[in-house]
Amino acid sequence: MNRAVRINICAEGETAVMPELQNEQERPCLHCTMMEVIDEFFAEYPTPLGESDKVDTAEADEVIDAVAKIVAELTSRHDAAIRQQLIEQLVHEIMKYDDEFRREDAMGVVGSHSRH
């Protein structure tokens, strides 16, 4: 059984904290929701010191692993060509946002990573 995956993304420039839903038709930003869950997870279950020389690196590794598992699970019921296309799209989006964040960091833009 194939499942359609729909992702809503906030408008550029909105804050990462989303207001409560006003009705059933409005959906929160998936990015904001995931960031909130990740922040809460690491606040409740911090990475043990000594696991890595940089705690942020250990946390990033854990997030990467979780995202990889989610993508694999969401695409597992699709045929190989669609899975490959989705993986390539993910890599493309990662590179696009990485480039944007690096440019903004180089320009000294404050808060660039909270933009969508």
Stockholm file with secondary structure:
# STOCKHOLM 1.0

chainA/1-116         MNRAVRINICAEGETAVMPELQNEQERPCLHCTMMEVIDEFFAEYPTPLGESDKVDTAEADEVIDAVAKIVAELTSRHDAAIRQQLIEQLVHEIMKYDDEFRREDAMGVVGSHSRH
#=GR chainA/1-116 SS CCCCCCCCCCCTTCCSSCCCCSSTTCCCCHHHHHHHHHHHHHHHSCCCTTSCSSHHHHHHHHHHHHHHHHHHHHHTTSCHHHHHHHHHHHHHHHHHHHHHHHHHHHHTCTTGGGCC
#=GC SS_cons         CCCCCCCCCCCTTCCSSCCCCSSTTCCCCHHHHHHHHHHHHHHHSCCCTTSCSSHHHHHHHHHHHHHHHHHHHHHTTSCHHHHHHHHHHHHHHHHHHHHHHHHHHHHTCTTGGGCC
//
